């Protein structure tokens, strides 16, 4: 397979991420309709432990593999690439076996005493097979990133989600007569099967790319010992990455425990706790994170760009690129936040048939605008070699979030709203810490006029879009809420983009760089 340029690789990942987000969002709608908030809550209670186990078994190796494979490939050292894969698979394989054993051993205690709902046991057991599958997939993902061939990763992501969406509906429908806990377990199992199909695809692509050139046979102890140097190199890069991922996974795993215990102290019943947690994590969070695929691709692209500028000691270029990245993030984040806030009731009603979740979305949406700044700021810290600083900032913010959930959510006057307040404070603190760290490093100055233009365009879009929605609702009631909402949002977004062009936030020379559609779009923007 041929190497891809940075721009092409980022574009491929962005398109794949967009399609994946659409499929994930579709899957969440299917689950919400079939399982309901209670079933969603059972599924979401065990999902953080899946992330924790994946962090423990991969220990940051995908990032380390991509770095070392890229170096070895540049040197034409094929033998080292083999050693990297062998050592990585040996590590992840051993850790996977241990993680599976501990998960099976502690599953009943965890579901009964920590998650407060014994019905989560079935979902937890259904989750366990993904541990070894995901570990091997992580190794192969790191390999393909190191070879700078993003197509296999992009296709695997889309393929996995297609399998997951199709299988979810079938399994849930067949298992729901047995009980809501078995239906939730079926939803989890569909994720496992999707990951397995993704792994099979990776293996096939690996074999196709190498044909018979890459063979590992008769691995001996002496060969493993000669891989000690590779092991050290892998751990030097992987362990710091693991520290950040481990803290995030631990906080995610702790959140359902702390939330359920806190809400129980507030006098909320077990069934209502599961329902409220399901609405927050299954309905609200997917909507909040839906536009975030652009930020992920932006962060992945920005890291090498910042590294290049840092190697040249060009702080002015770093400042300019960071301001550009923040501008792009806010161009997406500002309208997304405003639309989620203004149409919270309609979105929750049309998509999930859960209008009671609208208040949760309206409370958390404004704070999550700052979350769009997290990826560019984190990318600068990583690109300049200060990943440890970013990790410390994340640890402080995550720990504070978990610590605040208990006193806030256990307050009967706040309940589930206390959880949202705690999460929002964590997002604010994390952004402030990252921003402060970047300012100290490069004396960064925000492009305030550009930010004001973006926010002003978003507010104008929200006002006229809402007026249009109300007008259509009264003048054309036959359209229905769903179609009226879609028309209102689409016209709002179009007006927002044109307004950004008028304010010269988006310029022709930027639009023309967009692959495939750039030359068509420039017709709508002034010089």
C-alpha positions as CSV (number, residue, x, y, z in Angstrom):
1,X,0.0,0.0,0.0
2,X,1.2,3.5,-0.8
3,X,1.8,6.1,1.8
4,X,-0.7,9.0,2.0
5,X,0.1,12.6,2.4
6,X,-0.9,14.3,5.7
7,X,-3.8,16.2,4.0
8,X,-5.2,13.2,2.2
9,X,-4.8,11.0,5.3
10,X,-6.6,13.6,7.5
11,X,-9.4,14.0,4.9
12,X,-9.9,10.2,4.7
13,X,-10.2,9.9,8.4
14,X,-12.6,12.9,8.6
15,X,-14.9,11.3,6.0
16,X,-14.8,7.9,7.8
17,X,-15.3,9.6,11.2
18,X,-18.4,11.4,9.8
19,X,-19.9,8.3,8.4
20,X,-19.1,6.5,11.6
21,X,-20.8,9.2,13.7
22,X,-23.9,9.0,11.5
23,X,-24.0,5.2,12.0
24,X,-23.3,5.5,15.8
25,X,-26.0,8.1,16.1
26,X,-28.4,5.9,14.1
27,X,-27.6,3.0,16.4
28,X,-28.3,5.1,19.5
29,X,-31.7,6.0,18.0
30,X,-32.5,2.4,17.4
31,X,-31.5,1.4,20.9
32,X,-33.4,4.3,22.4
33,X,-36.6,3.3,20.6
34,X,-36.3,-0.5,21.4
35,X,-34.6,-0.6,24.8
36,X,-35.8,2.7,26.3
37,X,-34.0,4.6,29.0
38,X,-33.8,1.7,31.4
39,X,-32.2,-0.7,28.9
40,X,-29.8,2.1,27.7
41,X,-28.8,2.6,31.3
42,X,-27.9,-1.1,31.8
43,X,-25.8,-1.0,28.6
44,X,-24.1,2.3,29.5
45,X,-23.2,1.1,33.0
46,X,-20.8,-1.5,31.7
47,X,-19.4,0.4,28.7
48,X,-16.9,2.4,30.7
49,X,-15.3,-0.8,32.0
50,X,-14.8,-1.8,28.4
51,X,-12.7,1.3,27.9
52,X,-10.8,0.6,31.1
53,X,-10.0,-2.9,30.1
54,X,-8.9,-1.8,26.6
55,X,-6.6,0.8,28.2
56,X,-5.0,-1.8,30.5
57,X,-4.5,-4.4,27.7
58,X,-3.1,-2.0,25.1
59,X,-1.1,0.2,27.6
60,X,-0.8,3.0,24.9
61,X,0.9,0.6,22.4
62,X,-1.0,1.7,19.3
63,X,0.5,5.2,19.6
64,X,4.0,3.8,20.3
65,X,3.7,1.2,17.4
66,X,2.8,4.0,14.9
67,X,5.8,6.0,16.0
68,X,8.3,3.1,15.9
69,X,6.9,1.6,12.7
70,X,7.2,4.9,11.0
71,X,10.8,5.3,12.1
72,X,11.7,1.7,11.1
73,X,9.9,2.1,7.7
74,X,11.8,5.2,7.0
75,X,15.1,3.4,7.7
76,X,14.0,0.4,5.6
77,X,14.3,-1.9,8.6
78,X,11.8,-4.5,7.9
79,X,13.1,-6.8,10.6
80,X,12.5,-4.2,13.3
81,X,8.9,-3.8,12.1
82,X,8.4,-7.6,12.6
83,X,9.9,-7.4,16.1
84,X,7.6,-4.5,16.9
85,X,4.5,-6.5,15.9
86,X,5.7,-9.7,17.7
87,X,6.5,-7.9,21.0
88,X,3.3,-5.9,20.8
89,X,1.1,-8.9,20.2
90,X,2.9,-10.8,23.0
91,X,2.3,-8.0,25.5
92,X,-1.4,-7.3,24.5
93,X,-2.1,-11.1,24.3
94,X,-0.8,-11.7,27.8
95,X,-2.5,-8.7,29.3
96,X,-5.8,-9.7,27.5
97,X,-5.8,-13.1,29.1
98,X,-5.2,-11.6,32.6
99,X,-8.0,-9.0,32.0
100,X,-10.5,-11.6,30.8
101,X,-9.7,-13.8,33.9
102,X,-10.2,-10.9,36.3
103,X,-13.3,-9.7,34.6
104,X,-15.0,-13.1,34.8
105,X,-13.9,-13.5,38.4
106,X,-15.3,-10.2,39.6
107,X,-18.3,-9.7,37.3
108,X,-21.0,-10.7,39.8
109,X,-19.6,-8.6,42.6
110,X,-19.1,-5.6,40.3
111,X,-22.7,-5.7,38.9
112,X,-24.4,-6.3,42.3
113,X,-22.5,-4.1,44.7
114,X,-20.8,-1.4,42.6
115,X,-23.4,-0.8,39.8
116,X,-26.3,-1.3,42.2
117,X,-28.2,-3.2,39.6
118,X,-27.7,-7.0,39.4
119,X,-29.3,-7.0,35.9
120,X,-26.1,-5.4,34.5
121,X,-24.4,-8.8,35.0
122,X,-25.5,-10.1,31.5
123,X,-24.3,-7.0,29.8
124,X,-20.9,-7.2,31.6
125,X,-20.4,-10.8,30.6
126,X,-21.3,-10.0,27.0
127,X,-18.7,-7.3,27.0
128,X,-15.7,-9.5,28.0
129,X,-14.9,-11.0,24.6
130,X,-14.1,-7.6,23.2
131,X,-11.0,-7.3,25.4
132,X,-8.6,-9.6,23.3
133,X,-10.3,-8.7,20.0
134,X,-9.8,-5.0,20.6
135,X,-6.2,-5.5,21.9
136,X,-5.1,-7.1,18.6
137,X,-7.1,-4.5,16.6
138,X,-5.2,-1.8,18.4
139,X,-1.9,-3.3,17.4
140,X,-2.8,-3.4,13.7
141,X,-4.3,0.1,13.8
142,X,-1.0,1.3,15.2
143,X,0.9,-0.5,12.4
144,X,-1.2,1.0,9.6
145,X,-0.9,4.5,11.1
146,X,2.9,4.0,11.2
147,X,2.9,3.0,7.5
148,X,0.8,6.1,6.8
149,X,-1.9,4.2,5.1
150,X,-5.2,5.4,6.6
151,X,-7.6,3.6,4.2
152,X,-7.7,0.3,6.1
153,X,-8.5,2.1,9.4
154,X,-11.2,4.2,7.7
155,X,-12.9,1.3,6.0
156,X,-12.7,-0.8,9.2
157,X,-14.4,1.9,11.2
158,X,-17.3,2.1,8.8
159,X,-17.6,-1.7,8.4
160,X,-17.6,-2.2,12.1
161,X,-20.4,0.3,12.6
162,X,-22.5,-1.1,9.8
163,X,-22.3,-4.6,11.3
164,X,-23.1,-3.2,14.8
165,X,-26.2,-1.2,13.6
166,X,-27.6,-4.1,11.7
167,X,-26.9,-6.7,14.4
168,X,-28.2,-4.5,17.3
169,X,-31.7,-4.4,16.1
170,X,-31.9,-8.2,15.3
171,X,-30.4,-9.2,18.7
172,X,-32.3,-6.8,20.8
173,X,-35.6,-7.7,19.2
174,X,-35.0,-11.4,19.7
175,X,-33.8,-11.1,23.3
176,X,-36.3,-8.5,24.6
177,X,-39.0,-11.1,25.3
178,X,-36.6,-12.7,27.8
179,X,-36.2,-9.4,29.7
180,X,-34.7,-6.0,29.4
181,X,-31.3,-7.2,30.9
182,X,-30.9,-9.8,28.1
183,X,-31.8,-7.2,25.4
184,X,-29.2,-4.8,26.8
185,X,-26.7,-7.7,26.7
186,X,-27.6,-8.3,23.1
187,X,-26.8,-4.6,22.3
188,X,-23.4,-5.0,24.0
189,X,-22.8,-8.3,22.1
190,X,-23.4,-6.5,18.8
191,X,-20.5,-4.2,19.6
192,X,-18.3,-7.2,20.2
193,X,-19.2,-8.8,16.9
194,X,-18.7,-5.5,15.1
195,X,-15.2,-5.2,16.6
196,X,-14.5,-8.8,15.6
197,X,-15.5,-8.1,12.0
198,X,-13.2,-5.0,12.1
199,X,-10.3,-7.2,13.2
200,X,-10.9,-9.7,10.5
201,X,-10.8,-6.9,8.0
202,X,-7.5,-5.6,9.4
203,X,-6.0,-9.1,9.2
204,X,-7.1,-9.5,5.5
205,X,-5.7,-6.1,4.6
206,X,-2.5,-6.9,6.4
207,X,-2.1,-10.1,4.4
208,X,-3.0,-8.4,1.1
209,X,-0.5,-5.7,1.7
210,X,2.4,-8.1,2.4
211,X,1.4,-11.2,0.4
212,X,4.1,-13.6,1.4
213,X,6.8,-11.1,2.4
214,X,5.8,-11.0,6.1
215,X,6.1,-14.3,7.8
216,X,6.6,-15.0,11.5
217,X,7.4,-18.6,12.2
218,X,9.3,-20.7,14.9
219,X,9.5,-17.8,17.4
220,X,12.1,-18.8,19.9
221,X,13.0,-17.4,23.4
222,X,16.3,-16.1,22.0
223,X,14.4,-14.0,19.4
224,X,12.1,-12.7,22.1
225,X,15.1,-11.7,24.2
226,X,16.6,-9.8,21.2
227,X,13.3,-7.8,21.2
228,X,14.0,-6.4,24.7
229,X,15.2,-3.1,23.1
230,X,12.0,-2.8,21.1
231,X,10.0,-3.5,24.3
232,X,11.8,-0.7,26.1
233,X,11.1,1.7,23.2
234,X,7.5,0.7,23.1
235,X,7.0,1.2,26.8
236,X,8.8,4.6,26.8
237,X,6.2,5.9,24.4
238,X,3.2,3.8,25.5
239,X,3.3,4.2,29.2
240,X,2.9,8.1,29.3
241,X,0.0,7.7,26.8
242,X,-1.5,5.0,29.0
243,X,-1.3,7.3,32.0
244,X,-3.7,9.7,30.4
245,X,-5.9,7.0,29.0
246,X,-5.9,5.1,32.2
247,X,-7.1,8.1,34.2
248,X,-9.8,8.9,31.7
249,X,-11.0,5.2,31.7
250,X,-10.9,5.1,35.5
251,X,-12.9,8.3,35.8
252,X,-15.4,6.9,33.3
253,X,-15.6,3.6,35.1
254,X,-16.0,5.4,38.5
255,X,-18.7,7.8,37.2
256,X,-21.6,5.2,37.0
257,X,-20.7,3.9,40.5
258,X,-20.5,7.4,42.1
259,X,-23.5,8.6,40.2
260,X,-25.7,5.7,41.2
261,X,-24.6,5.8,44.8
262,X,-25.1,9.5,45.0
263,X,-28.5,9.5,43.5
264,X,-29.5,6.7,45.8
265,X,-28.5,8.9,48.8
266,X,-30.7,11.6,47.3
267,X,-33.7,9.3,47.6
268,X,-34.0,8.3,44.0
269,X,-35.2,4.7,43.3
270,X,-33.0,2.1,41.6
271,X,-35.2,2.0,38.5
272,X,-35.3,5.8,38.2
273,X,-31.5,6.0,38.7
274,X,-31.0,3.7,35.7
275,X,-33.5,5.7,33.7
276,X,-31.9,9.1,34.4
277,X,-28.4,7.7,33.8
278,X,-29.6,6.2,30.5
279,X,-31.1,9.6,29.4
280,X,-27.8,11.4,30.2
281,X,-25.4,9.0,28.7
282,X,-27.5,7.5,26.0
283,X,-29.5,10.5,24.8
284,X,-27.8,13.7,25.8
285,X,-24.1,12.8,25.4
286,X,-24.4,11.4,21.8
287,X,-25.9,14.6,20.7
288,X,-23.2,16.7,22.4
289,X,-20.4,14.7,20.9
290,X,-21.9,14.2,17.5
291,X,-20.0,17.1,15.8
292,X,-16.8,16.2,17.6
293,X,-15.5,14.0,14.7
294,X,-14.1,17.1,13.1
295,X,-12.1,17.9,16.2
296,X,-10.6,14.5,16.3
297,X,-9.4,14.7,12.8
298,X,-8.2,18.2,13.4
299,X,-6.2,17.2,16.4
300,X,-4.6,14.3,14.6
301,X,-3.6,16.6,11.8
302,X,-2.4,19.5,14.0
303,X,0.1,17.4,16.0
304,X,2.7,16.9,13.2
305,X,2.1,20.5,12.0
306,X,3.0,21.9,15.4
307,X,5.9,19.5,15.7
308,X,7.3,20.8,12.4
309,X,7.0,24.4,13.4
310,X,8.5,23.6,16.8
311,X,11.5,22.0,15.2
312,X,12.0,25.2,13.3
313,X,11.6,27.2,16.5
314,X,8.9,29.2,14.8
315,X,6.6,30.3,17.6
316,X,4.7,32.7,15.3
317,X,3.7,29.8,13.0
318,X,2.6,27.8,16.0
319,X,0.4,30.7,17.2
320,X,-1.1,31.1,13.7
321,X,-1.8,27.4,13.3
322,X,-3.4,27.2,16.7
323,X,-5.6,30.2,16.1
324,X,-6.7,28.6,12.8
325,X,-7.5,25.3,14.6
326,X,-9.4,27.1,17.3
327,X,-11.3,29.0,14.6
328,X,-12.3,25.8,12.8
329,X,-13.3,24.2,16.1
330,X,-15.5,27.2,17.0
331,X,-17.0,27.4,13.6
332,X,-18.4,23.9,14.2
333,X,-18.9,24.2,18.0
334,X,-20.8,27.5,18.1
335,X,-23.7,26.6,15.9
336,X,-23.9,23.1,17.3
337,X,-24.1,24.4,20.8
338,X,-26.7,27.0,19.9
339,X,-28.9,24.6,17.9
340,X,-28.8,22.0,20.7
341,X,-29.8,24.5,23.3
342,X,-32.6,26.1,21.2
343,X,-34.1,22.8,19.9
344,X,-33.4,20.6,22.9
345,X,-37.1,19.7,23.4
346,X,-37.8,19.1,19.7
347,X,-34.6,17.0,19.2
348,X,-35.3,14.8,22.2
349,X,-38.9,14.4,21.2
350,X,-38.3,13.6,17.5
351,X,-35.2,11.5,17.9
352,X,-35.6,9.7,21.2
353,X,-39.3,10.2,22.1
354,X,-38.0,11.4,25.5
355,X,-38.9,15.1,26.0
356,X,-38.1,14.9,29.7
357,X,-34.4,14.7,28.7
358,X,-34.5,18.1,27.1
359,X,-33.8,19.9,30.4
360,X,-30.6,17.9,30.8
361,X,-29.4,18.9,27.3
362,X,-30.2,22.6,27.8
363,X,-28.3,22.6,31.1
364,X,-25.1,21.0,29.8
365,X,-24.9,22.3,26.2
366,X,-23.6,25.8,26.8
367,X,-20.6,24.5,28.9
368,X,-19.6,22.0,26.2
369,X,-18.7,24.8,23.8
370,X,-15.4,24.9,25.7
371,X,-14.9,21.2,24.9
372,X,-14.3,22.2,21.2
373,X,-11.1,24.0,22.3
374,X,-9.7,21.0,24.1
375,X,-8.5,19.1,21.1
376,X,-6.4,22.0,19.5
377,X,-4.9,22.9,22.8
378,X,-4.0,19.3,23.6
379,X,-2.5,18.9,20.1
380,X,-0.2,21.8,20.7
381,X,1.0,20.3,24.0
382,X,1.6,16.9,22.4
383,X,3.2,18.4,19.3
384,X,5.7,20.4,21.4
385,X,6.7,17.4,23.5
386,X,4.6,18.4,26.6
387,X,2.2,15.4,26.6
388,X,3.0,14.9,30.3
389,X,1.6,18.4,31.0
390,X,-1.6,17.6,29.1
391,X,-1.9,14.4,31.0
392,X,-1.6,16.2,34.4
393,X,-4.2,18.8,33.3
394,X,-6.6,16.0,32.3
395,X,-6.0,14.1,35.6
396,X,-6.8,17.2,37.7
397,X,-10.0,17.9,35.8
398,X,-11.2,14.3,35.8
399,X,-10.5,13.8,39.5
400,X,-12.3,17.0,40.3
401,X,-15.3,15.9,38.2
402,X,-15.6,12.6,40.0
403,X,-15.0,14.3,43.4
404,X,-17.8,16.8,42.8
405,X,-20.4,14.3,41.6
406,X,-20.9,12.9,45.1
407,X,-21.8,16.1,47.0
408,X,-23.8,17.6,44.2
409,X,-25.8,14.6,43.0
410,X,-26.5,13.4,46.5
411,X,-28.3,16.7,47.2
412,X,-32.1,16.0,46.8
413,X,-32.5,19.5,45.3
414,X,-30.1,18.8,42.4
415,X,-30.1,15.0,41.8
416,X,-29.1,14.2,38.2
417,X,-28.6,18.0,37.6
418,X,-25.7,17.8,40.1
419,X,-24.0,15.3,37.8
420,X,-24.3,17.7,34.9
421,X,-22.9,20.6,37.0
422,X,-19.9,18.4,38.1
423,X,-19.2,17.4,34.5
424,X,-19.4,21.0,33.3
425,X,-17.0,22.2,35.9
426,X,-14.6,19.5,34.8
427,X,-14.8,20.7,31.2
428,X,-14.2,24.3,32.2
429,X,-11.2,23.5,34.4
430,X,-9.6,21.2,31.7
431,X,-9.8,23.9,29.1
432,X,-8.5,26.6,31.4
433,X,-5.5,24.4,32.4
434,X,-4.7,23.6,28.8
435,X,-4.9,27.2,27.8
436,X,-2.7,28.3,30.6
437,X,-0.1,25.7,29.7
438,X,0.0,26.8,26.1
439,X,0.2,30.5,27.0
440,X,3.3,29.8,29.2
441,X,4.9,27.8,26.4
442,X,4.4,30.0,23.4
443,X,2.9,33.3,24.7
444,X,-0.2,32.4,22.9
445,X,-2.7,35.2,22.0
446,X,-6.2,34.4,21.0
447,X,-7.6,36.0,17.8
448,X,-10.4,37.7,19.7
449,X,-12.0,39.6,16.7
450,X,-12.4,36.4,14.8
451,X,-13.9,34.6,17.8
452,X,-16.4,37.5,18.3
453,X,-17.4,37.2,14.6
454,X,-18.0,33.5,14.9
455,X,-20.1,33.8,18.1
456,X,-22.1,36.7,16.7
457,X,-22.8,34.7,13.5
458,X,-24.0,31.8,15.6
459,X,-26.3,34.0,17.7
460,X,-27.8,35.6,14.6
461,X,-28.3,32.1,13.1
462,X,-30.0,30.9,16.2
463,X,-32.4,33.8,16.5
464,X,-33.6,33.8,12.9
465,X,-33.6,30.0,12.7
466,X,-35.8,29.8,15.7
467,X,-38.1,32.4,14.3
468,X,-38.3,30.4,11.1
469,X,-39.1,27.2,12.9
470,X,-41.9,28.9,14.9
471,X,-43.3,30.5,11.7
472,X,-43.3,27.1,9.8
473,X,-44.9,25.3,12.8
474,X,-47.9,27.7,12.8
475,X,-48.2,28.3,9.0
476,X,-47.5,24.7,7.8
477,X,-48.5,22.3,10.6
478,X,-49.0,19.5,8.1
479,X,-45.2,19.3,7.7
480,X,-44.9,17.8,11.2
481,X,-42.3,18.6,13.9
482,X,-39.6,16.4,12.4
483,X,-39.7,17.9,8.9
484,X,-40.1,21.4,10.2
485,X,-37.1,20.9,12.5
486,X,-35.0,19.6,9.7
487,X,-35.9,22.5,7.4
488,X,-35.2,25.0,10.1
489,X,-31.8,23.6,11.0
490,X,-30.7,23.2,7.4
491,X,-31.6,26.8,6.5
492,X,-30.0,28.1,9.7
493,X,-26.7,26.3,8.9
494,X,-26.7,27.6,5.3
495,X,-27.4,31.1,6.5
496,X,-24.6,30.8,9.1
497,X,-22.0,29.7,6.6
498,X,-22.9,32.5,4.2
499,X,-22.7,35.0,7.1
500,X,-19.3,33.7,8.0
501,X,-18.3,34.3,4.4
502,X,-19.7,37.9,4.5
503,X,-17.8,38.5,7.8
504,X,-14.6,37.1,6.0
505,X,-14.2,34.4,8.7
506,X,-14.3,31.9,5.8
507,X,-12.3,33.0,2.8
508,X,-12.1,31.7,-0.8
509,X,-8.5,30.6,-0.6
510,X,-9.5,28.4,2.4
511,X,-12.6,26.9,0.7
512,X,-10.8,26.0,-2.5
513,X,-8.5,23.7,-0.5
514,X,-11.4,21.4,0.4
515,X,-11.0,18.2,-1.7
516,X,-13.7,17.4,-4.3
517,X,-16.2,20.2,-3.5
518,X,-13.9,23.2,-2.8
519,X,-14.1,24.7,-6.4
520,X,-17.9,24.4,-6.4
521,X,-18.3,26.2,-3.0
522,X,-16.1,29.2,-3.8
523,X,-18.8,30.5,-6.1
524,X,-20.9,31.5,-3.0
525,X,-18.1,33.4,-1.3
526,X,-16.8,36.9,-2.1
527,X,-13.2,37.6,-2.8
